[in-house]
Amino acid sequence: MDPAISVVVPTYNGGAHIVSTLSSLAKQTYSRFEVVVVVDGSQDGTAQTIAKADLPLSMVVHEQENKGRAGARNAGLSLSKADYVVFLDDDVQASDTLIECYAKLIREGHVVVVGSIYPLYKIENEYSRYSSYLNLKWNADLPSGGGFLDRPYLSAANFMIKKSLMVEMGGFDSALNDAEDFDLAIRLKEAGTSIYFDPAPKVGHLIHANFHVHMKRLLQYKAFYRVLLARNSAAAKYVDLNHVRNGFFRKWVYTLLSGRTLVSLIDSGVFRIIPAPLRFKLYDVVLTAYVMHNSLSAEHTKEKLN
């Protein structure tokens, strides 16, 4: 018999885009699945927006006080009825065969599978072009035709896991407001569970940011990795936060390249006169400088307070 699957979609103030996500699930070529939407303390009428959409889905909409992404996903897990759970973000477009691909992988015996993600844009600009470059860069480390991963990797925007295994792992760490999927991947690997990557179950992920917002997100990730290291000692095998060097010249370069003016110029597209491969590498350097400069500043402040 074909496997039954629960699709868990957490959302916080996602009324502007979640109906598009759910509409893509309504077009699936595979029918044995339910959808569990967890409205995590939203204040934008998300639940009412979903109800008005009247989508042809077997769906439960659960409203709760805000518990964060990990807490919302855990609530969806507890409400799911199927033996396998697919986790998606609320701003993705699922390919028509997404659930069918996961069902095939389940029949093949896989218990944890992460699918592929590609960027979607409302408008095309310099940041969207750079995001496409980043997507190719990140995916270069993944097995192109599918395969088991050597290092822990999961994206909660698109992955499948056997429910009993997820329960055994204790779900997501609700104390983490970010990097909770990476934490789960580390715990799975440390427990001896292999994570399989397959490009076939794919989603498009809506890109909201510009360069300035993206750089702030990078800094947030770095901060949360410190929290992750404090909560999961095994993360030290896979996260290196000690590569910041304190030399005067290095600090000066970080400061020079992390200024708001340079970032504004990048967002304006002024550097488009430079060939794409070269200017995207320049953007890589600027992003690194921003994170390093702010990390050094944070460390300096911490030292003064101590």
C-alpha positions in Angstrom: 0.0 0.0 0.0 1.2 3.5 -0.7 2.4 5.3 2.4 0.3 8.0 4.1 2.1 11.2 4.7 1.4 14.3 6.9 2.7 17.7 5.7 3.4 20.1 8.5 3.5 23.8 7.7 4.2 26.2 10.5 3.4 29.9 10.0 3.8 33.2 11.8 2.1 36.2 10.2 2.3 34.3 6.9 -1.1 35.3 5.5 0.4 37.0 2.5 1.9 33.9 1.1 0.7 30.7 2.8 -2.3 30.3 0.6 0.1 30.1 -2.4 2.0 27.3 -0.6 -1.2 25.4 0.2 -2.5 25.9 -3.4 0.7 24.1 -4.6 -0.1 21.2 -2.3 -3.6 21.0 -3.7 -2.1 20.3 -7.1 -0.1 17.2 -6.0 -0.1 14.1 -8.2 -0.2 11.9 -5.0 -3.3 12.0 -2.9 -2.7 10.0 0.3 -1.6 13.0 2.5 -3.0 15.4 5.0 -1.8 18.9 5.8 -1.3 20.3 9.3 -0.9 24.0 9.5 0.2 25.4 12.8 -0.6 29.1 13.2 2.0 30.2 15.7 0.6 33.3 17.4 0.0 35.2 14.2 -1.6 38.6 14.4 -2.4 39.1 10.7 -5.5 36.9 10.4 -3.6 33.9 8.9 -6.2 31.3 10.0 -9.1 33.4 8.5 -7.2 33.8 5.3 -6.7 30.1 5.0 -10.4 29.4 5.8 -11.5 31.9 3.1 -9.3 30.2 0.5 -11.5 27.0 0.6 -8.7 24.7 -0.6 -9.4 21.1 -1.7 -7.1 19.6 0.9 -7.5 17.2 3.9 -6.3 19.9 6.3 -6.1 20.7 10.0 -5.4 24.3 11.0 -4.2 24.6 14.6 -3.8 28.0 16.3 -1.6 28.4 19.4 0.4 31.0 21.3 3.7 31.9 19.8 6.3 29.2 20.5 8.7 29.9 17.7 9.5 27.8 14.6 10.7 24.7 16.5 7.8 24.8 18.9 5.3 25.2 16.0 6.8 22.3 14.1 6.7 20.1 17.2 3.0 21.0 17.6 2.4 19.9 14.0 4.3 16.7 14.6 2.1 15.8 17.6 -1.1 16.5 15.5 0.1 14.5 12.5 -1.6 11.2 11.9 0.6 9.5 9.3 3.7 7.4 9.8 5.8 9.9 7.8 6.0 13.6 8.1 7.1 16.2 5.5 8.1 19.6 6.9 7.7 22.7 4.7 8.0 26.4 5.2 5.0 28.6 4.7 6.6 30.5 1.7 7.4 27.7 -0.7 6.0 26.5 -3.9 5.9 22.7 -3.9 6.5 20.9 -7.3 3.4 18.9 -8.4 5.2 15.7 -7.7 6.7 16.6 -4.3 4.7 14.2 -2.2 4.8 11.5 -4.9 8.6 11.7 -4.9 8.7 11.4 -1.1 6.3 8.4 -1.2 8.6 6.6 -3.7 11.6 7.3 -1.4 9.6 5.9 1.6 8.9 2.7 -0.3 12.6 2.4 -1.0 13.2 2.3 2.7 14.5 5.9 3.4 13.6 7.3 6.8 15.1 10.8 6.5 15.3 12.6 3.2 16.0 16.3 2.5 14.8 17.6 -0.8 16.0 20.4 -3.1 15.3 24.0 -2.8 15.6 26.7 -5.4 15.0 30.5 -5.0 11.8 32.3 -6.2 11.7 36.0 -6.6 8.8 38.5 -6.7 11.1 40.8 -8.7 14.5 40.3 -10.4 17.2 42.5 -9.0 20.9 42.3 -8.1 20.2 40.4 -4.9 18.0 37.8 -6.7 20.9 37.2 -9.2 23.3 36.8 -6.3 20.9 34.4 -4.6 20.8 32.2 -7.7 24.6 32.1 -7.6 24.6 31.2 -3.9 22.1 28.4 -4.5 24.4 26.8 -7.1 27.3 27.3 -4.7 25.6 25.7 -1.8 24.2 22.8 -3.9 27.6 22.0 -5.3 28.4 20.1 -2.1 25.3 17.9 -2.5 25.3 14.7 -4.6 23.8 15.8 -7.9 21.9 12.6 -8.5 21.0 11.9 -4.9 22.9 10.0 -2.2 23.7 9.8 1.5 25.3 12.9 3.1 28.7 12.8 4.7 28.0 15.9 6.9 24.8 16.7 8.8 22.4 18.8 6.7 18.7 19.4 6.8 16.5 22.2 5.7 13.2 22.5 7.5 11.9 24.2 4.4 11.7 20.8 2.7 12.4 17.4 4.2 10.7 14.1 5.2 11.2 12.0 8.3 9.6 8.9 9.8 7.4 10.1 12.6 8.5 7.5 15.1 12.2 8.5 14.6 11.3 12.2 15.0 9.5 11.4 18.3 12.5 9.2 19.4 14.8 12.2 18.7 12.6 14.5 20.9 11.6 16.6 17.9 13.1 20.0 17.3 14.9 21.7 20.2 12.2 24.4 21.1 14.9 26.4 22.9 16.5 27.2 19.6 14.9 30.1 17.6 17.2 29.4 14.7 19.4 26.6 13.3 17.0 24.1 14.8 17.1 22.0 11.6 20.9 21.9 11.7 20.7 20.8 15.4 18.4 18.0 14.4 20.7 16.9 11.6 23.6 16.8 14.0 21.7 14.7 16.5 20.5 12.3 13.8 24.1 11.8 12.6 25.4 11.3 16.1 22.7 8.7 16.7 23.9 6.8 13.6 21.0 7.8 11.3 21.9 8.5 7.7 20.3 11.5 5.9 19.6 11.0 2.2 19.5 13.9 -0.2 17.4 13.7 -3.3 16.9 16.5 -5.8 13.5 15.2 -7.1 11.2 16.4 -4.3 11.8 20.1 -4.8 10.3 23.4 -3.7 10.8 27.0 -4.7 11.5 29.2 -1.7 10.4 32.8 -1.9 13.2 35.3 -1.4 12.2 38.4 0.5 15.5 40.0 1.3 17.9 42.5 -0.2 21.7 42.4 0.6 21.2 44.4 3.8 18.6 42.0 5.2 20.6 39.0 4.1 23.7 40.2 5.9 21.7 40.7 9.1 20.4 37.2 8.8 24.0 35.9 8.4 24.9 37.6 11.7 21.9 36.1 13.4 22.9 32.6 12.2 26.3 33.1 13.6 24.8 34.2 17.0 22.5 31.2 17.0 25.4 28.9 16.2 26.9 30.0 19.5 23.6 29.1 21.3 23.6 25.8 19.4 27.1 25.0 20.6 26.1 25.7 24.2 23.1 23.3 23.9 24.6 20.6 21.7 28.2 19.8 22.4 28.4 17.6 19.3 27.9 20.7 17.2 31.6 21.6 17.8 32.6 18.9 15.3 30.8 20.7 12.5 30.8 24.4 13.5 34.0 26.5 13.7 33.5 29.9 15.2 37.2 30.4 16.0 38.4 31.5 12.6 38.1 35.2 13.4 41.6 36.7 13.7 42.3 39.9 15.6 45.1 41.4 13.6 45.0 45.1 13.1 45.0 44.9 9.3 42.3 42.3 9.2 40.1 44.4 11.5 40.7 47.4 9.3 39.7 45.5 6.2 36.6 44.1 7.9 35.6 47.6 9.0 36.2 49.1 5.5 34.1 46.5 3.6 31.2 46.3 6.0 30.0 49.9 5.8 26.4 50.7 4.9 27.4 52.8 1.9 29.0 49.8 0.2 26.0 47.7 0.9 23.6 50.3 -0.5 25.7 50.5 -3.6 25.5 46.7 -4.0 21.7 46.8 -3.6 21.5 49.6 -6.2 23.2 47.4 -8.8 26.0 49.8 -9.5 28.5 46.9 -9.7 26.7 45.3 -12.6 29.4 46.7 -14.9 31.7 44.0 -13.4 31.3 40.4 -14.9 28.9 38.3 -12.7 31.5 35.7 -11.5 33.8 38.4 -10.3 31.3 40.7 -8.7 29.6 37.8 -6.9 32.9 36.9 -5.4 33.2 40.5 -4.3 29.8 40.2 -2.6 31.1 37.1 -0.9 34.0 39.1 0.6 31.7 41.9 1.7 29.3 39.5 3.4 32.2 37.8 5.2 33.6 41.2 6.2 30.3 42.3 7.7 29.9 39.1 9.8 33.5 39.2 10.9 33.5 42.9 11.7 30.3 42.6 13.8 31.6 39.4 15.5 34.8 41.2 16.5 32.8 44.2 17.8 30.5 41.9 19.8 33.5 40.1 21.3 35.2 43.5 22.1 32.0 44.7 23.9 31.8 41.4 25.8 35.4 41.8 26.9 34.8 45.3 28.1 31.7 44.3 30.1 33.7 41.5 31.7 
